[in-house]
Amino acid sequence: MAIRIDITSEGPEVVVHLAGRLSGGAGTELRKACGPIEGAFVLDLSELLFADDAGIEVIRAVGEQGAEIRGASPFVQLLLGNSFGLETDDQS
């Protein structure tokens, strides 16, 4: 599976759901999908299985534009470097 990008309205929130692998040209697809969204929105990574370096950079760029990043797995959190206040399970 490559990447699936679904955009939904959940109450007052616009949510961009990612599922699959964010690599190669998929980063361009994500940028194009998020570009027209006005105001704050949520980037839901709960079904993102993998992201290469370019994919991680796109996630960071989308987050810096105001997206709230939710649902990142511990693996994706590690790749993101715990940017954007993502919660981790590290209790030390």
LINHUNOR-V888968 format. One record per residue. N is the residue number from 1. SS is DSSP state (a for helix, b for strand, c for the rest). BURIAL is # if it has 9 or more other C-alpha atoms within 8 Angstrom, else .. D_CENTER is the distance of its C-alpha to the mean C-alpha in whole Angstrom. Layout:
BEGIN
<<N | SS | BURIAL | D_CENTER> <N | SS | BURIAL | D_CENTER>>
END
This chain:
BEGIN
<<1 | c | . | 17> <2 | c | . | 15> <3 | b | # | 11> <4 | b | . | 12> <5 | b | # | 10> <6 | b | . | 12> <7 | b | . | 12> <8 | b | . | 14> <9 | b | . | 16> <10 | b | . | 17> <11 | c | . | 20> <12 | c | . | 19> <13 | b | . | 15> <14 | b | # | 13> <15 | b | # | 10> <16 | b | # | 8> <17 | b | # | 8> <18 | b | # | 7> <19 | b | # | 10> <20 | b | # | 11> <21 | b | # | 11> <22 | b | # | 9> <23 | c | # | 12> <24 | c | . | 15> <25 | c | . | 15> <26 | a | # | 12> <27 | a | # | 10> <28 | a | . | 13> <29 | a | . | 12> <30 | a | # | 9> <31 | a | # | 11> <32 | a | . | 13> <33 | a | # | 12> <34 | a | # | 10> <35 | a | . | 14> <36 | c | . | 16> <37 | c | . | 14> <38 | c | . | 17> <39 | c | . | 16> <40 | c | . | 13> <41 | c | # | 11> <42 | b | # | 8> <43 | b | # | 5> <44 | b | # | 6> <45 | b | # | 5> <46 | b | # | 9> <47 | b | # | 10> <48 | b | # | 8> <49 | b | . | 11> <50 | b | # | 11> <51 | b | # | 10> <52 | c | # | 12> <53 | a | . | 13> <54 | a | # | 12> <55 | a | # | 9> <56 | a | # | 8> <57 | a | . | 10> <58 | a | # | 8> <59 | a | . | 5> <60 | a | # | 8> <61 | a | . | 10> <62 | a | # | 8> <63 | a | # | 8> <64 | a | . | 11> <65 | c | . | 12> <66 | c | # | 12> <67 | c | # | 8> <68 | b | # | 9> <69 | b | # | 6> <70 | b | # | 7> <71 | c | . | 9> <72 | c | # | 8> <73 | c | # | 11> <74 | a | . | 13> <75 | a | . | 13> <76 | a | # | 9> <77 | a | # | 10> <78 | a | . | 13> <79 | a | . | 12> <80 | a | # | 10> <81 | c | . | 13> <82 | c | # | 13> <83 | a | . | 12> <84 | a | . | 11> <85 | a | . | 13> <86 | c | # | 12> <87 | c | . | 14> <88 | c | . | 16> <89 | c | . | 19> <90 | c | . | 21> <91 | c | . | 24> <92 | c | . | 26>>
END
